[in-house]
């Protein structure tokens, strides 16, 4: 399993942008496609909202990748 910590700049980050910023998706649009396929979970629940607002303390999972969101 690959674990990533991501420090949020500001109040939140949108899910599709997070996937781009950590290098899972090449663009925000590619991130939206990954979410639309139902491949992403937030805090253990499948997340279908492409621009879901994520905040520090949440965990995003995609396959064997876990992204923990922290404050900057």
N, C-alpha and C positions, 0 to 999 in steps of 0.2 A: 504494500500500500504506500502511496505517495502522499505525504502530508505537507500542506502549504499553509503558511500564516500570511494573511493579507491585512495590512493596516489601512483602514478607511480614512480618506482625507475628507473631512466634512461630516455631515449627519448620516448619509447613507450612500450606497452604490447600487446601481441597477444590476440585476442578475446577468443580463446579456453582456453588459460592459465588464462585469467581473470576470466572466469567462475569457474575454478578450485581454484584459489586463494581466491575468496570470498565465497567458500563453496557451490556453486550451483551444480557443477559437482565433482564427486569423482576423476577424472583424466582428463588430457588433451584430451584423446581419447573420454571420455564421453562428454566433452565440444564440441568437433567436431561434435558428433552425434546430440546434441541439436541444434547447428547451422545449420547442414544439413537438419533438419526437418523444418527449416524456423521459428523457435520460437523466434529468437533474432532480435531486432531492434537496430540500432545505429543512433542516432540523428533523430529518427522518421521514418527511412527507414529500411525495412527488409534487413538483412545482411546475405548473403550466403557464404561469404569468411571466412573459418574457422580460418585462421591465419591473418585476417585483423589487421593491425597495428592501435592501438588506442592511442590517445594522450590526455594530459590534456585538459579539457574543453568539452570533448565529454560526451554524455549520452547514456548508454546502458539500454535497457528495455527487460524484459523477464517476461511475465505474469504480476503479480502485483509487481514485483521487479524493482526498478530503481537504477542504479549504476552511480554515477557521478564521473568522473575521475578528479583528482587534481594532482598538482605537489607535490613532496615530499619535 
